Amino acid sequence: MIDARWNDMDVGLFIDITTLRRNKTADALGTDGAMMVKDKHHYMYDDIFPLRDSVFEGVAVKVPFAYTDVLIEEYGADALTKRIFYNFVFDAEKGEWIGQARSGTTD
């Protein structure tokens, strides 16, 4: 269902890219601003637009307006605060994932 995926093999980050469109069925039922992607995930227009300016690995990018809400709905609140994932720990000062945390830990 993903149109494209960007993978950073050094840090394990991936970004899924897919087409976002109006949900005409929801519009017809009176839900203004409903949007969806082809895998049936649903969003509201105000969650996505206006896009925010940001920087990703030194490159100017646009991100959804309510990106934290979208990420929490998709992955749960822990996804924004977990600092240890398998063999990596997030170093907040460096802003990067460092290898070799406790093996198998997903805290």
C-alpha positions, 0 to 999 in steps of 0.5 A: 500500500506504500507508494515509496519508502526511504530507508536510512540503512545507517540508523534504521529510519524509514519514511513511508510515502503515500498519496493522501486524498479526500474521503468522498464517502465521508464528505457525503455523510457530512464529515467535512475535511476527512482524508484517507490513503489507499491502505484505509488510514483516515486523517482530518484535513486539519491534522495534515494542513497547513504543513509545517516547515522543519529540517530533516538531516539538514534538509528543509522539509514539510511535515503534517501540522499535527504530526505528534497526534498522527504518530501517536494514533498510528504507533501509540504515545510511547513511540514519541518517548521511548529511548531504548529500542532493541540494541539502540539507545537514543542520545538526546544530546546528540539527537541520534540512536547509538548502538548496543543498548541491552540486548532485546530491550524494547523499553 
